[in-house]
Amino acid sequence: DLLTRSFINTHKVCDHQVYLNHIDVFKNAAPTTSHMLCKWLFDKGWLLRVYTQNIDGLHQKAGLPEDMVVEYHGSLVKNNVVFYGDLIPLDVLNQTRMDFHENPFPIDLVLVLGTSLKVAPFSTIINGAPPASTKMLVDSDYNHVVGKRWANLGPKYFFINQDTDTWSNALVNTHSLS
């Protein structure tokens, strides 16, 4: 109930100092190695798009253009957060459809970094990936994510049991991404 639009509006949460302090935390946060990996993939021309349920704007701070980042749950910085019970914005749904269903170029890899894949509807994005694409999930806790279901999805599903920044940092050090 605390994260519903009704509660937020009724109790004027967005005007409360605690909320405003959280916005400052987001504005002052710095991109991690995982965000920089996404930027490197973009610079190489290998990235179609980043889909994120995070509301922190760190992909853009890492240098990704706005049109390369789909903020499924909005952005605290832009003050357009999607709360429980809100509809996902139509432009987000249209971009998802275009990237996963109307894209003339085959998606060969879907890289999932550091999400539990438990919050709907974001958790269903992976189901829209082309069947021929490889899906790679990187997270530090196998059971935190989707447990045994991920491994049972088929041979094109890989789980890397490692913290996303540790994994990204290993790529940075191995391939001189920085």
N, C-alpha and C positions, 0 to 999 in steps of 0.2 A: 504493500500500500504506500510505503514511503516514496517509491519511485514511479508513482502514477501521475499523469498530468493533473488529475483532479486534486490530489494532495498538494502537489507543487503549487497549483494556482490558488487553492483555498487558503493555504498557509503562507502564501507569498514567499516561498522558499528562495526564489531568485533574488529577492531583496535582502535576504539575511546575510549578515557578515560572514558566517561560516561558509556559505555558498560562494560569496565573493572572494574569500581567501582561497578556496579550492580553484577558482578560475585563475588566480595569480600563480598558484602552484603549476597549473598546466601551461600557462604562458611562459614560465621560467624553466620548464623542463627541457632537457636536451635529448636529441635523438640517440638511440643506442646503436650498437654495431649491427643489429638486425635491420634497423631503419636504413643504415648506410649500405647494407647489402642490397636492399631494394633499389636504392639510388644507383648503385653500381650496375645492377641488372638493366636498369633503364638506360644508363649511359652506353651500355653495350648493344642496345637495341633488342634485348631479349625479353623485356617485360611488356606484357600487354596492359596490365592494370594491377593495382593493389586494391584489394577489398579489405576493409578493416571495420571491426566493430568498436575499436577504440575511439574515444572522443577527444583525443589530446592534440591532434594536428601535427604529430611528430614526423610523419612521412613528408609533409610539406617543409617542415624545418630542416629535414635532411636534404632537401633540394628537389624533391619530386614536384613536377607541375601539378596544379590543382586538378586538371583533367585526367591525370594518371591515378588519382586516388578517389575511390568510392567509399565514402563514410556512411556505412550502413545505418549506424545509429546516431548520425549527426556529429556535431562538434560543439564542445563546450565553449571553445574560443569564439566560434561563430554564433553562439547562442541559438542553435537549432537542434538540440539534443532530442532524440527520440526516446520517450519514456515508455514504460509498460502500458500497454493499451493503445498507444499511438500507432498510426499506420506508417509503414515505411514509405518515404517520399516516392512519388511516381517516377522522378528522374533516376533514382537509384534502381528501381525495378526495371525501368527501360534499359539502363546501361547493362544490367545483369543479363537481360534477355539478349541484347545485341552482342555482348561478349561471349556468352556461352551457347547461344542458339542460332544467331545469325551471322556469326563471324566467318568470313570466307577463308580464313587461314586456320589450319588445324592447331589446336592447343595441345602441345605435347607434354607439358608438365604443369601441374597445379601444386604449388608449394604452400603449405599451410604452416604458419609459424606461431607457436605460443598461444593457442586458443583451446579451450576445453571442448569446443563444438557442441555445447549444451544449450546455448541460448538461441531459440528460434525467433525469427526465421533465418537468421544468419547461418545457423548450423546446417541448413539444407542446401547452401550454395554448392557444396562439394557434389551433391547429387546431380547438379546440372552440368557438371564437367563432362566433356565428351568421353564415352566409354573407352576409347583408344588411348586417352591421355593417362600418363603416370601421375599418381597422387602421392605426394611425400609429405608426411606430417612430422614436424619436429616439436617435441615437448619433453620436459624433464620428468614427467610422471605418466606412464602408460595408463594407469587407472584413472588419473585426473581427466584424461581426454575422453575417449570413447571406449576405453577398455578393449575387450576382446573383439568387439564388433568391427573395429578397423581392420584387423588382420583377416577377418572372415569375408571381407568385401571382394577379395580376389587378388590375383598375382600382380596387378598394377598398383597396389596399395602398399606403401612402405612407411614404417614408423621408425623414426630416429629418436631414441631415448636419450635426449640431451637437452640441456637448457638452450633456448634459441640464440641467446647472445654468445654463449660458449661455442656453439656450432658455427654461428656466423663469424665469430672471431677466428676460429680455426680456418675457415675459408679465406678470410682476409689475410691471415699469415701465410697460408699455402699459396695463394694466387695473387698476392700483392694487390688487393682490392682497394686499399686505402689511398 
